[in-house]
């Protein structure tokens, strides 16, 4: 799994446009939270066998870029949680999950 860093608010418009050609996920991660670390580790382990090679993964460090997380919540009308994974396709959120409820089978189903 090759993460792409989400570190500027300007990238959100690019991600929306990009998602019209290729599904995108944004993983919001708190680097000091053990649940978030567990969710990230599980996501990375399961990604290889998930059949999601066509989905581009973005990583947001919440502690460094909290304003971007707030903008994501506002722009996509999804309440902020951490950890949280959002699947964006055609400029809209198709799936979102949080904590240990993040489900790559659901991501696969909604990204097709």
MARLUMFI-857284 format. One line per 10 residues: their letters; for each residue x, y, z of C-alpha. Coordinates in pm, 1 decimal, padded with zeros to 6 digits. Layout:
<atoms>
a) X:Y:Z; ...
</atoms>
This chain:
<atoms>
xxxxxxxxxx) 00000.0:00000.0:00000.0; 00147.0:00331.4:-00105.2; 00005.3:00624.7:00091.6; -00020.8:00968.2:-00067.1; 00008.2:01250.1:00182.0; -00285.6:01486.7:00224.9; -00131.1:01801.2:00367.1; -00303.9:02100.8:00208.9; -00661.1:02216.7:00173.2; -00602.7:02277.3:-00197.5
xxxxxxxxxx) -00558.1:01903.7:-00248.1; -00925.2:01842.9:-00163.7; -01043.0:01994.3:-00492.7; -00779.0:01792.0:-00677.4; -00895.9:01475.8:-00500.7; -01258.4:01545.8:-00595.8; -01154.6:01585.0:-00960.2; -00925.7:01282.9:-00947.3; -01210.4:01071.3:-00806.7; -01402.6:01120.5:-01130.0
xxxxxxxxxx) -01143.8:00900.7:-01303.7; -01026.6:00679.1:-01017.3; -01179.3:00603.8:-00675.8; -00989.7:00759.5:-00385.1; -00983.7:00686.6:-00012.3; -00884.8:00930.0:00259.4; -00769.5:00777.5:00587.3; -00779.9:01020.9:00879.1; -00533.3:00906.9:01145.5; -00448.2:01031.4:01493.1
xxxxxxxxxx) -00084.2:00944.1:01550.5; -00128.1:00935.7:01930.9; -00434.3:00708.6:01943.1; -00388.4:00332.9:01985.9; -00722.9:00254.9:01819.5; -00620.3:00462.9:01520.9; -00285.4:00282.6:01505.2; -00462.1:-00054.1:01514.6; -00705.9:00049.4:01239.6; -00420.4:00177.7:01020.3
xxxxxxxxxx) -00215.9:-00138.1:01069.2; -00513.8:-00360.9:00989.6; -00596.0:-00153.8:00682.3; -00240.2:-00180.8:00553.0; -00228.4:-00557.9:00610.5; -00562.8:-00620.7:00439.0; -00510.2:-00379.4:00148.0; -00281.4:-00611.1:-00050.7; -00545.0:-00885.3:-00080.5; -00846.9:-00654.3:-00103.1
xxxxxxxxxx) -00861.7:-00617.7:-00482.3; -00848.2:-00238.6:-00446.0; -00545.1:-00170.8:-00665.7; -00750.3:00082.2:-00864.3; -00820.8:00291.2:-00549.9; -00569.0:00562.7:-00461.9; -00510.8:00593.6:-00084.5; -00451.5:00930.1:00083.7; -00330.6:00965.8:00442.2; -00415.7:01261.2:00666.7
xxxxxxxxxx) -00223.0:01313.1:00991.1; -00494.2:01467.9:01207.8; -00261.6:01617.6:01464.3; -00064.7:01807.8:01201.3; -00356.1:01899.9:00974.5; -00673.8:01922.1:01183.9; -00815.2:02215.6:00978.1; -00807.0:01992.2:00668.5; -01004.0:01727.3:00855.1; -01263.2:01988.1:00946.6
xxxxxxxxxx) -01281.5:02096.0:00583.5; -01331.1:01733.6:00473.1; -01621.4:01699.4:00717.2; -01779.4:02018.0:00586.7; -01714.2:01963.5:00217.4; -01832.2:01601.9:00211.1; -02104.1:01632.5:00480.8; -01956.1:01352.5:00691.9; -01912.9:01399.4:01066.5; -01549.0:01393.4:01175.2
xxxxxxxxxx) -01428.1:01078.9:01347.9; -01085.3:00933.8:01409.0; -00972.5:00703.5:01272.8; -01194.4:00738.0:00969.9; -01185.5:00618.5:00609.9; -01380.7:00787.4:00331.3; -01422.2:00648.4:-00019.5; -01467.9:00924.2:-00275.9; -01589.5:00845.8:-00624.1; -01724.3:01092.3:-00880.1
xxxxxxxxxx) -01656.6:01374.5:-00633.7; -01881.9:01232.5:-00361.0; -01843.3:01011.9:-00055.2; -01968.6:00664.5:-00143.8; -01870.9:00498.0:00184.7; -01728.0:00600.7:00518.3; -01633.1:00397.1:00821.9; -01458.7:00467.0:01146.7; -01257.2:00296.5:01416.5; -01247.1:-00081.4:01381.5
xxxxxxxxxx) -01564.4:-00072.1:01171.6; -01366.0:00024.2:00860.7; -01453.8:-00248.0:00611.2; -01253.8:-00295.8:00290.2; -01522.2:-00522.8:00143.0; -01761.5:-00227.3:00162.9; -01498.4:-00004.7:00004.3; -01461.1:-00257.9:-00278.1; -01836.1:-00285.3:-00329.1; -01882.3:00092.8:-00347.6
xx) -01574.1:00160.0:-00559.6; -01676.7:-00063.8:-00849.0
</atoms>
